[in-house]
Amino acid sequence: MTNKTAGARWFKSSHSGPDRECVEIAHLAGGAVGVRDSKNRSGSVLVFGPHVWDAFLNATRRVRS
């Protein structure tokens, strides 16, 4: 974990089951978003800026529609 993610409140999607491999996200300072593997919580964290995260969400919403 980095200083950016220390004390972050991580959560999984409500669509995730308890036994599924999935990711967790945390809202960080400055609008950034952290993403980590739920099975390896002490592992690496990807940090995305707010504009990049918004673009990702918009793209996934278009695919699901």
Distance bins in CASP14 RR format, pairs under 12 A and 6 or more apart:
PFRMAT RR
TARGET T0000
AUTHOR 0000-0000-0000
RMODE 2
METHOD distances of the structure
MODEL  1
1 7 0 0 0 0 1 0 0 0 0 0 0
1 8 1 0 0 1 0 0 0 0 0 0 0
1 10 0 0 0 0 0 1 0 0 0 0 0
1 26 0 0 0 0 0 1 0 0 0 0 0
1 28 0 0 0 0 0 1 0 0 0 0 0
1 34 0 0 0 0 0 1 0 0 0 0 0
1 36 0 0 0 0 1 0 0 0 0 0 0
1 40 0 0 0 0 0 1 0 0 0 0 0
1 41 0 0 0 0 1 0 0 0 0 0 0
1 42 1 0 0 1 0 0 0 0 0 0 0
1 43 1 0 0 1 0 0 0 0 0 0 0
1 44 0 0 0 0 1 0 0 0 0 0 0
1 45 1 0 0 1 0 0 0 0 0 0 0
1 47 0 0 0 0 0 1 0 0 0 0 0
2 8 0 0 0 0 1 0 0 0 0 0 0
2 26 0 0 0 0 0 1 0 0 0 0 0
2 28 0 0 0 0 1 0 0 0 0 0 0
2 29 0 0 0 0 0 1 0 0 0 0 0
2 32 0 0 0 0 0 1 0 0 0 0 0
2 34 0 0 0 0 1 0 0 0 0 0 0
2 36 0 0 0 0 0 1 0 0 0 0 0
2 42 0 0 0 0 0 1 0 0 0 0 0
2 43 0 0 0 0 0 1 0 0 0 0 0
2 44 0 0 0 0 1 0 0 0 0 0 0
2 45 1 0 0 1 0 0 0 0 0 0 0
2 46 0 0 0 0 0 1 0 0 0 0 0
2 47 1 0 0 1 0 0 0 0 0 0 0
3 28 0 0 0 0 0 1 0 0 0 0 0
3 29 0 0 0 0 1 0 0 0 0 0 0
3 45 0 0 0 0 0 1 0 0 0 0 0
3 47 0 0 0 0 0 1 0 0 0 0 0
4 26 0 0 0 0 1 0 0 0 0 0 0
4 27 0 0 0 0 0 1 0 0 0 0 0
4 28 1 0 1 0 0 0 0 0 0 0 0
4 29 1 0 0 1 0 0 0 0 0 0 0
4 30 0 0 0 0 1 0 0 0 0 0 0
4 31 0 0 0 0 0 1 0 0 0 0 0
4 32 1 0 0 1 0 0 0 0 0 0 0
4 33 0 0 0 0 0 1 0 0 0 0 0
4 34 0 0 0 0 1 0 0 0 0 0 0
4 45 0 0 0 0 1 0 0 0 0 0 0
4 46 0 0 0 0 0 1 0 0 0 0 0
4 47 1 0 1 0 0 0 0 0 0 0 0
4 48 0 0 0 0 0 1 0 0 0 0 0
4 49 0 0 0 0 0 1 0 0 0 0 0
5 24 0 0 0 0 0 1 0 0 0 0 0
5 25 0 0 0 0 0 1 0 0 0 0 0
5 26 1 0 0 1 0 0 0 0 0 0 0
5 27 0 0 0 0 0 1 0 0 0 0 0
5 28 1 0 0 1 0 0 0 0 0 0 0
5 29 0 0 0 0 1 0 0 0 0 0 0
5 32 0 0 0 0 1 0 0 0 0 0 0
5 33 0 0 0 0 0 1 0 0 0 0 0
5 34 1 0 0 1 0 0 0 0 0 0 0
5 35 0 0 0 0 0 1 0 0 0 0 0
5 36 0 0 0 0 1 0 0 0 0 0 0
5 41 0 0 0 0 0 1 0 0 0 0 0
5 42 0 0 0 0 0 1 0 0 0 0 0
5 43 0 0 0 0 0 1 0 0 0 0 0
5 44 0 0 0 0 0 1 0 0 0 0 0
5 45 1 0 1 0 0 0 0 0 0 0 0
5 46 0 0 0 0 0 1 0 0 0 0 0
5 47 1 0 0 1 0 0 0 0 0 0 0
6 26 0 0 0 0 0 1 0 0 0 0 0
6 28 0 0 0 0 1 0 0 0 0 0 0
6 29 0 0 0 0 0 1 0 0 0 0 0
6 45 0 0 0 0 0 1 0 0 0 0 0
7 26 0 0 0 0 1 0 0 0 0 0 0
7 27 0 0 0 0 0 1 0 0 0 0 0
7 28 0 0 0 0 1 0 0 0 0 0 0
7 29 0 0 0 0 0 1 0 0 0 0 0
7 34 0 0 0 0 0 1 0 0 0 0 0
7 45 0 0 0 0 0 1 0 0 0 0 0
8 24 0 0 0 0 1 0 0 0 0 0 0
8 25 0 0 0 0 1 0 0 0 0 0 0
8 26 1 1 0 0 0 0 0 0 0 0 0
8 27 1 0 0 1 0 0 0 0 0 0 0
8 28 1 0 0 1 0 0 0 0 0 0 0
8 29 0 0 0 0 1 0 0 0 0 0 0
8 31 0 0 0 0 0 1 0 0 0 0 0
8 32 0 0 0 0 0 1 0 0 0 0 0
8 33 0 0 0 0 1 0 0 0 0 0 0
8 34 1 0 0 1 0 0 0 0 0 0 0
8 35 0 0 0 0 0 1 0 0 0 0 0
8 36 0 0 0 0 1 0 0 0 0 0 0
8 41 0 0 0 0 0 1 0 0 0 0 0
8 45 0 0 0 0 1 0 0 0 0 0 0
8 47 0 0 0 0 0 1 0 0 0 0 0
9 24 0 0 0 0 1 0 0 0 0 0 0
9 25 0 0 0 0 1 0 0 0 0 0 0
9 26 1 0 1 0 0 0 0 0 0 0 0
9 27 1 0 0 1 0 0 0 0 0 0 0
9 28 0 0 0 0 1 0 0 0 0 0 0
9 34 0 0 0 0 0 1 0 0 0 0 0
10 22 0 0 0 0 0 1 0 0 0 0 0
10 23 0 0 0 0 1 0 0 0 0 0 0
10 24 1 0 1 0 0 0 0 0 0 0 0
10 25 1 0 0 1 0 0 0 0 0 0 0
10 26 1 0 1 0 0 0 0 0 0 0 0
10 27 0 0 0 0 1 0 0 0 0 0 0
10 28 0 0 0 0 0 1 0 0 0 0 0
10 33 0 0 0 0 0 1 0 0 0 0 0
10 34 0 0 0 0 1 0 0 0 0 0 0
10 35 0 0 0 0 1 0 0 0 0 0 0
10 36 1 0 0 1 0 0 0 0 0 0 0
10 37 0 0 0 0 0 1 0 0 0 0 0
10 38 0 0 0 0 1 0 0 0 0 0 0
10 41 1 0 0 1 0 0 0 0 0 0 0
10 42 0 0 0 0 0 1 0 0 0 0 0
10 45 0 0 0 0 1 0 0 0 0 0 0
11 22 0 0 0 0 0 1 0 0 0 0 0
11 23 0 0 0 0 0 1 0 0 0 0 0
11 24 1 0 0 1 0 0 0 0 0 0 0
11 25 1 0 0 1 0 0 0 0 0 0 0
11 26 1 0 0 1 0 0 0 0 0 0 0
11 27 0 0 0 0 1 0 0 0 0 0 0
11 33 0 0 0 0 0 1 0 0 0 0 0
11 34 0 0 0 0 0 1 0 0 0 0 0
11 35 0 0 0 0 0 1 0 0 0 0 0
11 36 0 0 0 0 0 1 0 0 0 0 0
11 38 0 0 0 0 1 0 0 0 0 0 0
12 18 0 0 0 0 1 0 0 0 0 0 0
12 19 0 0 0 0 0 1 0 0 0 0 0
12 20 0 0 0 0 1 0 0 0 0 0 0
12 21 0 0 0 0 0 1 0 0 0 0 0
12 22 1 0 1 0 0 0 0 0 0 0 0
12 23 1 0 0 1 0 0 0 0 0 0 0
12 24 1 0 1 0 0 0 0 0 0 0 0
12 25 0 0 0 0 1 0 0 0 0 0 0
12 26 0 0 0 0 0 1 0 0 0 0 0
12 35 0 0 0 0 0 1 0 0 0 0 0
12 36 0 0 0 0 0 1 0 0 0 0 0
12 37 0 0 0 0 0 1 0 0 0 0 0
12 38 1 0 1 0 0 0 0 0 0 0 0
12 39 0 0 0 0 0 1 0 0 0 0 0
12 41 0 0 0 0 0 1 0 0 0 0 0
13 20 0 0 0 0 1 0 0 0 0 0 0
13 22 1 0 0 1 0 0 0 0 0 0 0
13 23 0 0 0 0 1 0 0 0 0 0 0
13 24 0 0 0 0 1 0 0 0 0 0 0
13 25 0 0 0 0 1 0 0 0 0 0 0
13 35 0 0 0 0 0 1 0 0 0 0 0
13 38 0 0 0 0 0 1 0 0 0 0 0
13 57 0 0 0 0 0 1 0 0 0 0 0
13 60 0 0 0 0 0 1 0 0 0 0 0
14 22 0 0 0 0 0 1 0 0 0 0 0
15 22 0 0 0 0 1 0 0 0 0 0 0
15 23 0 0 0 0 0 1 0 0 0 0 0
15 60 0 0 0 0 0 1 0 0 0 0 0
15 64 0 0 0 0 0 1 0 0 0 0 0
16 22 1 0 1 0 0 0 0 0 0 0 0
16 23 0 0 0 0 1 0 0 0 0 0 0
16 24 0 0 0 0 1 0 0 0 0 0 0
16 25 0 0 0 0 0 1 0 0 0 0 0
16 38 1 0 0 1 0 0 0 0 0 0 0
16 39 0 0 0 0 0 1 0 0 0 0 0
17 38 0 0 0 0 0 1 0 0 0 0 0
18 38 0 0 0 0 0 1 0 0 0 0 0
18 39 0 0 0 0 0 1 0 0 0 0 0
19 38 0 0 0 0 0 1 0 0 0 0 0
19 39 0 0 0 0 0 1 0 0 0 0 0
20 38 0 0 0 0 1 0 0 0 0 0 0
20 39 0 0 0 0 1 0 0 0 0 0 0
21 37 1 0 0 1 0 0 0 0 0 0 0
21 38 1 0 0 1 0 0 0 0 0 0 0
21 39 1 0 0 1 0 0 0 0 0 0 0
21 40 0 0 0 0 0 1 0 0 0 0 0
22 35 0 0 0 0 0 1 0 0 0 0 0
22 36 0 0 0 0 0 1 0 0 0 0 0
22 37 0 0 0 0 1 0 0 0 0 0 0
22 38 1 0 1 0 0 0 0 0 0 0 0
22 39 0 0 0 0 1 0 0 0 0 0 0
22 40 0 0 0 0 0 1 0 0 0 0 0
22 41 0 0 0 0 0 1 0 0 0 0 0
23 33 0 0 0 0 0 1 0 0 0 0 0
23 34 0 0 0 0 1 0 0 0 0 0 0
23 35 1 0 1 0 0 0 0 0 0 0 0
23 36 1 0 0 1 0 0 0 0 0 0 0
23 37 1 0 0 1 0 0 0 0 0 0 0
23 38 1 0 0 1 0 0 0 0 0 0 0
23 39 0 0 0 0 1 0 0 0 0 0 0
23 40 0 0 0 0 0 1 0 0 0 0 0
23 41 0 0 0 0 0 1 0 0 0 0 0
23 43 0 0 0 0 0 1 0 0 0 0 0
23 44 0 0 0 0 0 1 0 0 0 0 0
23 45 0 0 0 0 0 1 0 0 0 0 0
23 46 0 0 0 0 1 0 0 0 0 0 0
23 48 0 0 0 0 0 1 0 0 0 0 0
23 56 0 0 0 0 0 1 0 0 0 0 0
24 33 0 0 0 0 0 1 0 0 0 0 0
24 34 0 0 0 0 1 0 0 0 0 0 0
24 35 1 0 0 1 0 0 0 0 0 0 0
24 36 1 0 1 0 0 0 0 0 0 0 0
24 37 1 0 0 1 0 0 0 0 0 0 0
24 38 1 0 1 0 0 0 0 0 0 0 0
24 39 0 0 0 0 1 0 0 0 0 0 0
24 40 0 0 0 0 0 1 0 0 0 0 0
24 41 1 0 0 1 0 0 0 0 0 0 0
24 43 0 0 0 0 0 1 0 0 0 0 0
24 45 0 0 0 0 1 0 0 0 0 0 0
24 46 0 0 0 0 0 1 0 0 0 0 0
25 31 0 0 0 0 0 1 0 0 0 0 0
25 32 0 0 0 0 0 1 0 0 0 0 0
25 33 1 0 1 0 0 0 0 0 0 0 0
25 34 1 0 1 0 0 0 0 0 0 0 0
25 35 1 0 1 0 0 0 0 0 0 0 0
25 36 0 0 0 0 1 0 0 0 0 0 0
25 37 0 0 0 0 0 1 0 0 0 0 0
25 38 0 0 0 0 0 1 0 0 0 0 0
25 45 0 0 0 0 1 0 0 0 0 0 0
25 46 0 0 0 0 1 0 0 0 0 0 0
25 47 0 0 0 0 0 1 0 0 0 0 0
25 48 0 0 0 0 1 0 0 0 0 0 0
25 53 0 0 0 0 1 0 0 0 0 0 0
25 56 0 0 0 0 0 1 0 0 0 0 0
25 57 0 0 0 0 0 1 0 0 0 0 0
26 32 0 0 0 0 1 0 0 0 0 0 0
26 33 1 0 0 1 0 0 0 0 0 0 0
26 34 1 0 1 0 0 0 0 0 0 0 0
26 35 0 0 0 0 1 0 0 0 0 0 0
26 36 1 0 0 1 0 0 0 0 0 0 0
26 38 0 0 0 0 0 1 0 0 0 0 0
26 41 0 0 0 0 0 1 0 0 0 0 0
26 45 0 0 0 0 1 0 0 0 0 0 0
26 46 0 0 0 0 0 1 0 0 0 0 0
26 47 0 0 0 0 1 0 0 0 0 0 0
26 48 0 0 0 0 0 1 0 0 0 0 0
26 53 0 0 0 0 0 1 0 0 0 0 0
27 33 1 0 0 1 0 0 0 0 0 0 0
27 34 0 0 0 0 1 0 0 0 0 0 0
27 35 0 0 0 0 0 1 0 0 0 0 0
27 47 0 0 0 0 0 1 0 0 0 0 0
27 48 0 0 0 0 0 1 0 0 0 0 0
27 49 0 0 0 0 0 1 0 0 0 0 0
27 50 0 0 0 0 1 0 0 0 0 0 0
27 53 0 0 0 0 1 0 0 0 0 0 0
28 34 1 0 1 0 0 0 0 0 0 0 0
28 35 0 0 0 0 0 1 0 0 0 0 0
28 36 0 0 0 0 0 1 0 0 0 0 0
28 45 0 0 0 0 1 0 0 0 0 0 0
28 46 0 0 0 0 0 1 0 0 0 0 0
28 47 1 0 0 1 0 0 0 0 0 0 0
28 48 0 0 0 0 1 0 0 0 0 0 0
28 49 0 0 0 0 1 0 0 0 0 0 0
28 50 0 0 0 0 1 0 0 0 0 0 0
28 53 0 0 0 0 0 1 0 0 0 0 0
29 47 0 0 0 0 0 1 0 0 0 0 0
29 49 0 0 0 0 0 1 0 0 0 0 0
29 50 0 0 0 0 0 1 0 0 0 0 0
30 47 0 0 0 0 0 1 0 0 0 0 0
30 48 0 0 0 0 0 1 0 0 0 0 0
30 49 0 0 0 0 1 0 0 0 0 0 0
30 50 1 0 0 1 0 0 0 0 0 0 0
30 51 0 0 0 0 0 1 0 0 0 0 0
30 53 0 0 0 0 0 1 0 0 0 0 0
31 47 0 0 0 0 0 1 0 0 0 0 0
31 48 0 0 0 0 1 0 0 0 0 0 0
31 49 1 0 0 1 0 0 0 0 0 0 0
31 50 1 0 1 0 0 0 0 0 0 0 0
31 51 0 0 0 0 1 0 0 0 0 0 0
31 52 0 0 0 0 0 1 0 0 0 0 0
31 53 1 0 0 1 0 0 0 0 0 0 0
31 54 0 0 0 0 1 0 0 0 0 0 0
32 45 0 0 0 0 0 1 0 0 0 0 0
32 46 0 0 0 0 0 1 0 0 0 0 0
32 47 1 0 1 0 0 0 0 0 0 0 0
32 48 1 0 0 1 0 0 0 0 0 0 0
32 49 1 0 1 0 0 0 0 0 0 0 0
32 50 1 0 0 1 0 0 0 0 0 0 0
32 51 0 0 0 0 0 1 0 0 0 0 0
32 52 0 0 0 0 1 0 0 0 0 0 0
32 53 1 0 0 1 0 0 0 0 0 0 0
32 54 0 0 0 0 0 1 0 0 0 0 0
33 45 0 0 0 0 0 1 0 0 0 0 0
33 46 0 0 0 0 1 0 0 0 0 0 0
33 47 1 0 0 1 0 0 0 0 0 0 0
33 48 1 0 1 0 0 0 0 0 0 0 0
33 49 1 0 0 1 0 0 0 0 0 0 0
33 50 1 0 0 1 0 0 0 0 0 0 0
33 51 0 0 0 0 0 1 0 0 0 0 0
33 52 0 0 0 0 1 0 0 0 0 0 0
33 53 1 0 1 0 0 0 0 0 0 0 0
33 54 0 0 0 0 1 0 0 0 0 0 0
33 55 0 0 0 0 0 1 0 0 0 0 0
33 56 0 0 0 0 1 0 0 0 0 0 0
33 57 0 0 0 0 1 0 0 0 0 0 0
34 44 0 0 0 0 0 1 0 0 0 0 0
34 45 1 0 1 0 0 0 0 0 0 0 0
34 46 1 0 0 1 0 0 0 0 0 0 0
34 47 1 0 1 0 0 0 0 0 0 0 0
34 48 1 0 0 1 0 0 0 0 0 0 0
34 49 0 0 0 0 1 0 0 0 0 0 0
34 50 0 0 0 0 0 1 0 0 0 0 0
34 52 0 0 0 0 0 1 0 0 0 0 0
34 53 0 0 0 0 1 0 0 0 0 0 0
34 56 0 0 0 0 0 1 0 0 0 0 0
35 43 0 0 0 0 0 1 0 0 0 0 0
35 44 0 0 0 0 1 0 0 0 0 0 0
35 45 1 0 0 1 0 0 0 0 0 0 0
35 46 1 0 1 0 0 0 0 0 0 0 0
35 47 1 0 0 1 0 0 0 0 0 0 0
35 48 1 0 0 1 0 0 0 0 0 0 0
35 49 0 0 0 0 0 1 0 0 0 0 0
35 52 0 0 0 0 0 1 0 0 0 0 0
35 53 0 0 0 0 1 0 0 0 0 0 0
35 56 0 0 0 0 1 0 0 0 0 0 0
35 57 0 0 0 0 0 1 0 0 0 0 0
36 42 0 0 0 0 1 0 0 0 0 0 0
36 43 1 0 0 1 0 0 0 0 0 0 0
36 44 1 0 0 1 0 0 0 0 0 0 0
36 45 1 0 1 0 0 0 0 0 0 0 0
36 46 1 0 0 1 0 0 0 0 0 0 0
36 47 0 0 0 0 1 0 0 0 0 0 0
36 48 0 0 0 0 0 1 0 0 0 0 0
37 43 1 0 0 1 0 0 0 0 0 0 0
37 44 1 0 0 1 0 0 0 0 0 0 0
37 45 0 0 0 0 1 0 0 0 0 0 0
37 46 0 0 0 0 1 0 0 0 0 0 0
46 52 0 0 0 0 0 1 0 0 0 0 0
46 53 0 0 0 0 0 1 0 0 0 0 0
46 56 0 0 0 0 0 1 0 0 0 0 0
47 53 0 0 0 0 1 0 0 0 0 0 0
48 54 0 0 0 0 1 0 0 0 0 0 0
48 55 0 0 0 0 1 0 0 0 0 0 0
48 56 1 0 0 1 0 0 0 0 0 0 0
48 57 0 0 0 0 0 1 0 0 0 0 0
49 55 0 0 0 0 1 0 0 0 0 0 0
49 56 0 0 0 0 1 0 0 0 0 0 0
50 56 0 0 0 0 0 1 0 0 0 0 0
50 57 0 0 0 0 0 1 0 0 0 0 0
51 57 0 0 0 0 0 1 0 0 0 0 0
51 58 0 0 0 0 0 1 0 0 0 0 0
52 58 0 0 0 0 0 1 0 0 0 0 0
52 59 0 0 0 0 0 1 0 0 0 0 0
53 59 0 0 0 0 0 1 0 0 0 0 0
53 60 0 0 0 0 0 1 0 0 0 0 0
54 60 0 0 0 0 0 1 0 0 0 0 0
54 61 0 0 0 0 0 1 0 0 0 0 0
55 61 0 0 0 0 0 1 0 0 0 0 0
55 62 0 0 0 0 0 1 0 0 0 0 0
56 62 0 0 0 0 0 1 0 0 0 0 0
56 63 0 0 0 0 0 1 0 0 0 0 0
57 63 0 0 0 0 0 1 0 0 0 0 0
57 64 0 0 0 0 0 1 0 0 0 0 0
58 64 0 0 0 0 0 1 0 0 0 0 0
58 65 0 0 0 0 0 1 0 0 0 0 0
59 65 0 0 0 0 0 1 0 0 0 0 0
END
